[in-house]
Amino acid sequence: MRLTGRWLPLASPLLPGLLLGLLLGLSPGASGLHAQPAANPAASATNRAIADAAAADAAIASAEQATAAQAVAAHARWRPELDALAAADRERMPPTEGVVFVGSSTIRLWPHLAQDFSQVPGVIQRGVGGSTLAECSVLAHQLVGQYRPRQVVVYAGDNDLIEGHTPLQVLHSFARFANAVRAEAPDARITFVSVKPSPSREKVMPQIRETNNIVSAYLRTLTNSDYVDVFTPMLGPDGRPRAELFRADLLHMNASGYALWQSLIASHLVPPASASSMLPKLPMEVAPVR
């Protein structure tokens, strides 16, 4: 994204404000990113350019520091699961150009995921516990990038909201995740599965709706991407989450819930370009998580 002669990284903290401004047809100045304009138009433009450049530099530096800290924390929190995935890869590395399903426990707990999408070979299941989208973004290499997939299906975000993140912060995390994926797999299709409405999390339903709205709007600006709406079909006639789709904890889905998701996601999956790309790779050494 271009900002006064500078390129703003996809995952910059300034992205959400700029994006909403663009979606609303506003100039960057209208979204509150600029200092007060000077009386002289030429001087005002110069001052805005200087302020934008300084703000961008400060935001980028702050984001880099925050990302490094988040990466350390995420690796420490999920070390056992990441080590288990690395061990499985050493034993049998998944094929390249597969379809990686990544995200929180909704992905990790999906029984028979590959079988549910057997019409599309190369499905790789990489869900991690109760991870957040913010954590997935800093773990993108381990969970996605190293497999060089043709498609990434990501589900996460509700844990972020429960932990107090705002919808705009979730959008920022998704943008950072997409940026990290595209850095290693530039041709990969990125499919975002909407945040689901869980009965146990009805208190954040307004934030879930807002998150889905702004992420779907962002995806319309991102090439080779799409959005799967599971939110709407999971609501009953009364507009509340359908409890029959969930386990007793009213958070994780049961077989009926996963069957619904399978029917909604299947048509979004990309078939492989060639059968040869689906041949498994020979076992290889995978660097341990540090």
NUPATOR-638736 format. One record per residue (C-alpha): x, y, z. Coordinates in pm, 1 decimal, always signed. Layout:
residues N
          u          v          w
          X          Y          Z
...
***
This chain:
residues 290
          u          v          w
       +0.0       +0.0       +0.0
     +139.5     +340.2      -98.4
     +153.7     +619.4     +159.1
     +300.7     +956.7      +59.4
     +579.8     +809.0     -148.0
     +642.5     +517.1      +86.4
     +524.1     +158.4      +65.0
     +324.5      +54.8     +369.1
     +367.1     -317.6     +448.4
      +53.4     -529.4     +429.1
      +74.8     -604.4     +800.0
     +139.8     -249.7     +918.5
      -64.4     -130.5    +1218.5
     -178.3     +158.3     +997.8
     -351.2      -81.8     +758.9
     -690.6     -114.6     +933.9
     -747.5     +261.1     +955.1
     -639.2     +313.6     +596.8
     -848.1      +21.4     +476.7
    -1163.1     +145.6     +644.6
    -1100.8     +490.3     +505.3
    -1069.7     +349.4     +155.4
    -1380.2     +136.9     +198.8
    -1573.4     +442.4     +310.3
    -1435.6     +651.4      +26.0
    -1231.7     +873.0     +257.6
     -883.7    +1011.0     +210.0
     -610.6     +897.1     +450.9
     -637.1    +1236.0     +616.3
    -1004.3    +1175.4     +690.8
     -922.0     +868.1     +896.6
     -723.5    +1076.7    +1144.1
     -373.6     +982.8    +1036.3
     -255.4    +1337.6     +963.8
     -161.3    +1632.3    +1178.8
     -374.9    +1947.9    +1172.3
     -350.6    +2108.8     +825.1
     -164.5    +2436.4     +783.6
     -330.4    +2736.0     +631.8
     -105.1    +2728.2     +323.3
     -214.1    +2435.8      +95.4
     +140.7    +2363.0      -24.5
     +278.7    +2372.4     +327.6
      -10.7    +2157.4     +444.9
      +68.4    +1890.4     +186.2
     +437.5    +1893.5     +282.1
     +358.0    +1870.6     +651.7
     +120.0    +1583.6     +591.7
     +382.5    +1397.7     +388.4
     +641.4    +1442.6     +663.9
     +393.6    +1339.1     +932.0
     +289.4    +1033.6     +732.1
     +649.2     +926.2     +673.6
     +735.3     +964.3    +1041.4
     +420.3     +782.4    +1150.0
     +488.0     +500.5     +906.1
     +846.0     +459.7    +1027.5
     +737.8     +458.6    +1391.6
     +452.9     +216.7    +1324.7
     +674.7      -22.7    +1129.6
     +941.4      -23.3    +1400.1
     +680.2      -79.0    +1668.5
     +517.6     -357.9    +1466.9
     +851.3     -535.2    +1415.7
     +922.4     -528.1    +1788.2
     +573.0     -651.1    +1872.8
     +593.2     -927.0    +1613.1
     +923.8    -1053.6    +1751.0
     +783.5    -1061.9    +2104.0
     +465.6    -1237.1    +1988.4
     +667.7    -1497.7    +1799.8
     +870.9    -1584.1    +2109.0
     +556.5    -1608.8    +2321.7
     +367.4    -1818.7    +2063.8
     +654.3    -2065.4    +2024.2
     +681.2    -2102.0    +2401.3
     +305.2    -2148.0    +2448.9
     +261.7    -2407.9    +2175.5
     +602.5    -2578.1    +2186.0
     +468.8    -2932.2    +2255.4
     +225.8    -2917.3    +1962.3
     +480.2    -2758.6    +1729.5
     +740.1    -3020.0    +1826.2
     +486.7    -3297.9    +1759.0
     +412.2    -3157.0    +1413.3
     +784.6    -3128.6    +1338.3
     +836.6    -3492.0    +1444.2
     +553.2    -3604.1    +1216.1
     +710.1    -3411.5     +928.2
    +1046.7    -3578.7     +984.9
     +876.4    -3915.2     +961.8
     +672.6    -3829.8     +653.4
     +687.2    -3484.1     +499.6
     +356.0    -3382.6     +337.9
     +363.3    -3310.2      -36.5
     +414.7    -2960.0     -165.2
     +129.7    -2781.4     -341.8
     -122.9    -2926.3     -100.0
     -413.0    -2760.8      +82.0
     -321.5    -2655.5     +435.8
     -601.9    -2620.6     +688.4
     -465.0    -2403.9     +967.6
     -603.0    -2234.8    +1275.6
     -729.7    -2300.7    +1623.6
     -884.8    -2604.7    +1791.5
    -1173.5    -2606.5    +1544.2
     -919.1    -2721.6    +1283.3
     -714.6    -2938.7    +1519.5
    -1021.7    -3130.2    +1641.8
    -1171.3    -3190.2    +1296.4
    -1195.4    -3571.2    +1275.7
    -1112.2    -3728.3     +941.1
    -1041.3    -3391.5     +778.3
     -852.6    -3537.3     +481.4
    -1122.9    -3798.2     +425.7
    -1393.7    -3532.5     +434.3
    -1220.6    -3364.5     +140.3
    -1090.9    -3675.9      -31.7
    -1194.6    -3536.7     -370.9
     -908.1    -3288.4     -333.8
     -572.4    -3459.8     -268.1
     -299.0    -3315.7      -52.1
     -499.6    -3195.8     +250.3
     -270.2    -3106.0     +542.4
     -417.0    -3049.4     +891.6
     -227.2    -2795.7    +1098.7
     -456.3    -2674.0    +1376.4
     -295.8    -2570.0    +1702.9
     -486.5    -2585.1    +2031.7
     -667.6    -2268.4    +2128.6
     -440.4    -2050.5    +1918.2
     -530.0    -1701.0    +1809.7
     -509.6    -1554.7    +1461.2
     -234.9    -1330.4    +1595.7
      -35.6    -1641.1    +1691.7
     -103.6    -1809.9    +1358.9
      +41.5    -1505.3    +1186.3
     +375.5    -1537.4    +1365.4
     +378.0    -1916.9    +1328.1
     +297.1    -1900.7     +957.7
     +625.3    -2054.1     +844.6
     +599.0    -2361.1    +1067.7
     +226.9    -2413.3    +1005.8
     +198.6    -2313.9     +639.3
     +493.9    -2165.9     +453.0
     +729.9    -2461.6     +468.2
     +476.5    -2677.0     +280.1
     +455.6    -2436.9      -17.6
      +80.2    -2501.8      -51.9
     -142.3    -2420.2     -346.5
     -414.8    -2314.9     -100.6
     -447.0    -2218.2     +264.5
     -777.2    -2250.4     +449.2
     -759.8    -2057.4     +776.2
    -1001.0    -2054.3    +1066.7
     -918.6    -1843.1    +1371.6
    -1024.6    -1517.5    +1532.8
    -1279.1    -1600.6    +1800.1
    -1007.0    -1672.0    +2055.5
     -859.6    -1329.4    +1976.4
    -1194.3    -1162.2    +2047.4
    -1243.4    -1351.2    +2373.9
     -895.4    -1241.5    +2481.0
    -1001.0     -879.4    +2429.7
     -868.9     -804.9    +2082.2
    -1080.7     -573.1    +1870.6
    -1214.8     -663.8    +1525.3
     -960.8     -424.2    +1372.9
     -681.4     -603.6    +1555.5
     -808.9     -934.0    +1417.9
     -804.8     -780.4    +1069.2
     -447.5     -669.4    +1124.8
     -352.0    -1022.0    +1234.1
     -512.7    -1170.4     +924.7
     -332.5     -921.9     +698.8
       -3.8    -1013.7     +865.0
      -84.3    -1384.0     +823.1
     -164.7    -1337.2     +453.0
     +154.6    -1139.9     +404.5
     +361.6    -1415.0     +568.5
     +198.0    -1687.1     +358.1
     +246.5    -1498.7      +33.2
     +613.4    -1439.4     +116.6
     +676.0    -1816.1      +91.0
     +390.1    -1926.2     -134.2
     +310.3    -1627.5     -357.4
      +61.8    -1819.6     -573.6
     -131.6    -1977.8     -288.6
     -502.5    -1912.6     -268.5
     -600.7    -1785.6      +76.1
     -944.5    -1887.9     +200.9
    -1075.6    -1735.9     +522.2
    -1351.9    -1923.3     +704.0
    -1570.4    -1674.1     +888.5
    -1566.6    -1664.7    +1266.1
    -1840.5    -1900.0    +1381.6
    -2121.0    -1811.1    +1625.5
    -2072.2    -2033.6    +1931.1
    -2347.6    -2046.7    +2196.6
    -2087.3    -2014.0    +2472.1
    -1958.3    -1692.4    +2315.3
    -2279.7    -1506.3    +2238.7
    -2150.5    -1211.8    +2441.1
    -1906.4    -1129.9    +2160.6
    -2153.4    -1179.1    +1874.8
    -2142.2     -807.8    +1778.9
    -1762.1     -825.7    +1755.0
    -1785.1    -1150.3    +1555.8
    -2019.7     -986.9    +1304.5
    -1792.4     -683.8    +1272.0
    -1483.7     -902.7    +1230.1
    -1649.0    -1104.4     +955.0
    -1765.9     -789.1     +779.2
    -1428.6     -613.5     +771.8
    -1227.1     -925.4     +687.8
    -1461.1    -1010.0     +399.6
    -1428.9     -650.1     +278.1
    -1049.6     -675.8     +296.2
    -1053.7    -1002.5     +102.0
    -1226.5     -823.9     -184.9
     -906.0     -619.6     -219.9
     -673.4     -922.2     -194.6
     -600.6    -1115.6     -512.7
     -649.4    -1493.0     -525.8
     -850.6    -1512.6     -205.1
    -1202.1    -1593.7      -95.8
    -1433.8    -1598.7     +202.7
    -1647.6    -1886.0     +331.4
    -1954.0    -1776.5     +528.3
    -2021.2    -2038.4     +795.7
    -2162.5    -1777.5    +1032.4
    -2502.6    -1736.3     +866.5
    -2586.8    -2108.2     +822.2
    -2497.9    -2168.0    +1189.0
    -2772.8    -1932.7    +1308.7
    -3125.6    -2047.3    +1382.1
    -3447.8    -1869.6    +1281.0
    -3422.1    -1666.6    +1601.4
    -3080.0    -1533.8    +1496.1
    -2899.6    -1721.4    +1773.3
    -2632.0    -1993.8    +1734.3
    -2769.0    -2340.9    +1662.0
    -2681.5    -2540.0    +1974.5
    -2741.4    -2872.3    +1795.6
    -2420.4    -2815.7    +1598.1
    -2202.7    -2812.2    +1911.2
    -2067.5    -3042.9    +2176.6
    -2178.7    -3015.6    +2538.7
    -1929.3    -2731.1    +2593.9
    -2124.0    -2522.5    +2336.3
    -1792.2    -2410.6    +2188.2
    -1649.4    -2696.7    +1984.7
    -1850.1    -2849.2    +1702.6
    -1993.2    -3200.1    +1690.9
    -2027.0    -3425.2    +1385.9
    -2326.7    -3227.7    +1259.4
    -2131.4    -2904.3    +1277.7
    -1837.8    -3045.8    +1084.7
    -2070.9    -3198.0     +825.1
    -2216.7    -2851.3     +768.0
    -1869.0    -2701.8     +731.9
    -1765.9    -2973.2     +488.2
    -2062.5    -2890.3     +266.7
    -1980.9    -2517.6     +276.7
    -1604.3    -2540.2     +221.5
    -1580.8    -2818.3      -39.3
    -1666.0    -2600.5     -339.4
    -1394.3    -2350.5     -243.2
    -1104.4    -2597.5     -260.6
     -861.0    -2576.2     -550.8
     -766.5    -2900.9     -729.7
     -397.4    -2967.3     -794.5
     -242.5    -2852.5    -1120.0
      -90.7    -3196.3    -1177.1
      -98.3    -3536.3    -1014.3
     +281.7    -3544.3     -984.6
     +277.2    -3251.2     -744.1
      +87.8    -3467.5     -494.0
     +364.0    -3728.8     -456.0
     +490.5    -3731.9      -94.2
     +836.3    -3599.7      -28.4
    +1109.8    -3811.7     +122.2
    +1163.1    -3768.8     +497.5
    +1379.7    -3471.2     +577.1
    +1524.0    -3298.9     +874.9
    +1302.5    -3027.8    +1017.1
    +1463.5    -2765.3    +1234.2
    +1343.7    -2788.8    +1595.9
    +1133.2    -2506.2    +1733.9
    +1344.7    -2260.5    +1926.5
***
